[in-house]
Amino acid sequence: MKRFLTISVFLLSVVSSFASGQTVRQEVEAMYKIWVDCMAGGNMQVALDTLDSSYYSVDVNGVVTNRANSVAMMKTMKDTMRKAKGKITIERLSESKGEICVWVKFVGKGEMKQGDKWVPFEFNTSVVESLKRTPSGLKFIYSQHLP
C-alpha cells in the first residue's frame, strides 16, 4: 500500500507539472498572438502594453535599445508596412521564480514602403525573450536577437 501511495504521489506531481507547463505555454502563446495580430494590422497599443517599463532589447550586433526607443521604432515600422503576416514558433520555454524564458522562431513577410513604392520583404529570425509575471499579467522584459 505504501508503495502504491508513493507511486500515486509521484504520478500526480508529474501530471500536475505537465498541466502547469501547458498553462504557461498557453499564456506565452497568447502574448505572441497579440504581436502577430498587431503585425497584421491589429491594435498597436495592445501590443506595446505587453512591454514592461524596464524592457530592453539587444540586436545581433549588440546594440541595446530601451523601451522608449523600441516603441518609437515599432510605431515607425507600423506606418511603413502593409500586408504583413507572421508566424511565431515557440522552440523552448522554461519558467523559474516568476520569470519565463522563451526561445522563438519568427518568420514573416509583407510589403515595406521605400520612397513611393511598396517593396516585398521576408524575414526569418530567432529570439530569446524573458517575460515576468506582474499584477496586470505577463510582460516582456528582455529580447535578445540571435545570429
NUTORBA-533900 format. One record per residue (C-alpha): residue in one letter; x, z, y. Coordinates in Angstrom, 3 decimals. Each point is the difference from the previous one (the first is absolute). Last residue first. Layout:
REM residues N
a:X:Z:Y
...
//
This chain:
REM residues 147
p:22.545:-35.219:35.441
l:-2.344:2.994:0.236
h:-2.166:0.961:2.950
q:-0.095:3.776:0.433
s:-3.264:1.443:1.330
y:-0.573:3.602:1.093
i:-2.818:2.361:1.009
f:-3.127:-1.771:-1.238
k:-3.025:2.288:0.218
l:-2.348:1.277:-2.705
g:-3.105:1.886:1.061
s:-1.215:1.637:3.234
p:1.282:3.478:-0.928
t:3.321:-1.652:-0.868
r:1.504:-1.125:-3.305
k:3.223:-1.897:0.356
l:0.995:-3.591:-0.635
s:3.426:-1.396:-0.724
e:0.742:-3.692:-0.337
v:2.376:-2.172:-2.000
v:-0.380:-3.667:0.856
s:0.431:-3.316:-1.776
t:-0.666:-3.308:1.712
n:-1.431:-3.416:-0.735
f:-1.005:-2.051:3.008
e:-1.711:-3.262:0.754
f:-0.474:-1.869:3.257
p:-1.982:-3.015:1.181
v:0.512:-1.138:3.634
w:-2.726:0.069:2.647
k:1.066:-1.997:3.046
d:-0.100:0.695:3.760
g:3.290:1.858:0.085
q:0.441:1.418:-3.463
k:-3.200:1.609:-1.237
m:0.184:1.348:-3.539
e:-2.099:-1.200:-2.917
g:-0.716:1.803:-3.238
k:1.758:1.297:-3.055
g:0.499:3.168:-1.948
v:2.016:2.032:-2.429
f:0.638:3.747:0.123
k:1.807:1.725:-2.874
v:-0.262:3.778:0.127
w:2.058:3.076:-0.875
v:-1.970:3.119:0.959
c:1.147:3.547:0.743
i:-2.755:2.572:0.441
e:0.523:3.267:1.839
g:-2.176:3.057:-0.565
k:2.648:1.962:-1.899
s:0.942:-2.830:-2.346
e:-1.725:-3.276:-0.708
s:1.328:-3.112:-1.707
l:-0.991:-3.660:0.069
r:1.489:-3.167:-1.425
e:-0.728:-3.718:0.165
i:-3.031:0.139:2.262
t:-0.966:-3.604:0.579
i:-1.122:-1.080:3.453
k:-1.724:-3.291:0.610
g:-0.245:-1.865:3.250
k:-2.071:-2.476:1.909
a:0.479:-1.305:3.514
k:-2.222:-2.801:1.260
r:1.296:0.824:3.478
m:3.055:1.557:1.574
t:1.268:0.182:3.603
d:-2.335:2.651:1.386
k:0.429:2.288:-3.032
m:3.772:-0.351:0.266
t:-0.094:1.386:3.557
k:-2.124:2.970:-1.109
m:2.375:0.623:-2.898
m:3.043:-0.009:2.286
a:-1.612:2.459:2.437
v:-0.991:2.310:-2.877
s:3.510:-0.113:-1.486
n:1.520:0.747:3.415
a:-2.217:3.066:0.429
r:0.546:1.149:-3.596
n:3.807:-0.107:0.111
t:2.167:-2.934:-1.086
v:3.367:0.386:-1.715
v:2.186:-3.077:-0.529
g:1.869:0.286:-3.310
n:0.254:-3.749:-0.591
v:-2.680:0.055:-2.713
d:-2.407:1.731:2.386
v:-0.378:3.747:0.518
s:-3.350:1.458:0.912
y:-1.275:2.996:1.937
y:-3.100:2.169:-0.100
s:0.042:3.445:1.697
s:-3.438:-0.541:1.609
d:-1.304:-0.875:-3.472
l:-1.003:-3.609:-0.629
t:-3.408:-0.432:-1.673
d:-1.624:-0.208:3.455
l:1.766:-3.331:0.492
a:-2.059:-1.513:-2.827
v:-3.318:1.204:1.441
q:1.139:-1.219:3.418
m:0.671:-3.523:-1.280
n:-3.560:-0.467:-1.264
g:-0.135:-2.890:-2.431
g:1.236:-3.538:0.470
a:1.632:-0.741:-3.350
m:3.038:2.101:0.920
c:-2.290:2.917:0.737
d:-1.597:-0.329:-3.440
v:3.448:0.064:-1.637
w:0.901:3.057:2.079
i:-3.173:1.927:-0.874
k:0.456:-1.017:-3.651
y:3.414:1.677:0.116
m:-1.559:3.361:0.797
a:-2.665:-0.449:-2.709
e:2.745:-0.744:-2.549
v:1.649:3.297:0.991
e:-3.173:1.983:-0.647
q:-0.570:-1.821:-3.300
r:3.571:0.734:-1.095
v:-0.415:3.668:0.890
t:-3.221:0.130:-2.038
q:1.667:-1.729:-2.965
g:2.849:2.508:0.091
s:-2.505:2.869:-0.016
a:-1.747:-1.490:-3.029
f:3.342:-0.369:-1.809
s:0.999:3.579:0.841
s:-3.358:1.301:-1.244
v:0.347:-1.985:-3.230
v:3.514:1.372:-0.567
s:-1.072:3.560:0.878
l:-2.993:-0.227:-2.353
l:2.205:-1.340:-2.768
f:2.398:2.940:0.356
v:-2.825:2.552:0.101
s:-1.541:-1.534:-3.123
i:3.349:-0.049:-1.827
t:0.550:3.683:0.764
l:-3.580:0.862:-0.962
f:0.341:-1.846:-3.337
r:3.298:1.787:-0.733
k:-1.607:3.375:0.691
m:-2.840:-0.887:-2.386
//
